[in-house]
Amino acid sequence: MNNSEDSYRRICDQVWALYQAQLEKEKLRRSKRKVFLPPPPRGRRVDLLYVGISPSPVTRIGYATQRPAAERLARDFEYVTAAGSRGPSFANDLFYDPLLQFARRIDPRFGVWPEVDRGEKELFVEFTDALHIATDHRIADDLLAVMNPEVENCPVCLKCKEILEAELVLYQPRVVICSGRLPSRFVWDICTGRTLERPVKETMLKETRFGCKVHFSGYLNSTWIDGFSRARLLREITENTDFTQIQL
């Protein structure tokens, strides 16, 4: 087992422990809470990493309740059906396709791992979440049943930041896009060592100890961020990173 595989195993151990603790907490109401492990290392640096809030249970994704099956899903997940042949239980077009299309507005060479692995795309876009336990975004308090970001030193939040920091080290992304307030807060705290102040005064970090640029945004898959805001984000990314100069 190489260093990347060993690091990934430790990340999955931490995510799985959080998941089991949540199931235990919700045992009396027979919780059907799901978990989606982060993607494994692919043997190359990630060019663009999206950090979302949490997986959604309202999909056709074939979530697994046993650790080996959960690892297989994370390894074989194709994100969009057009990228592979495994079917709807290995993709979520409604969520991932708009993000992929936004990446291709930055550079049309962006693709998900199956496309990059087949040599169809040159630039690698990957996805992860601030919280790997699924929460129903339609229910206002469902996230609060797992964590409370408004509480200082929330133990689940602290553990999620620790996991996300390990993922940034593992994936070595060139550019990170934080889609939503929660991932923006977590990545800001991790990269700067400071709590994000309000009102927000900065929209990106041009340098981090992880060797990546970070762009903060509202939730991209939502009416909460309009076309003008997407255009500003697109301009900010293209003005600060020239993907045509990347040596693959």
GINORZI-V285673 format. One record per run of one state. SS is the DSSP state (H for helix, E for strand, L for the rest). FROM is the first residue (numbers start at 1). TO is the last residue. If there is no record, write none. Layout:
# GINORZI-V285673
SS;FROM;TO  SS;FROM;TO
This chain:
# GINORZI-V285673
L;1;2  H;3;25  L;26;26  H;27;29  L;30;34  E;35;35  L;36;47  E;48;54  L;55;66  H;67;76  L;77;78  E;79;79  L;80;80  H;81;83  L;84;87  H;88;90  E;91;91  L;92;92  H;93;106  L;107;109  E;110;111  L;112;112  H;113;117  L;118;122  E;123;131  L;132;132  E;133;133  L;134;142  H;143;145  L;146;154  H;155;171  L;172;174  E;175;179  L;180;180  H;181;192  L;193;203  E;204;205  L;206;212  E;213;217  L;218;226  H;227;240  L;241;242  H;243;245  L;246;248
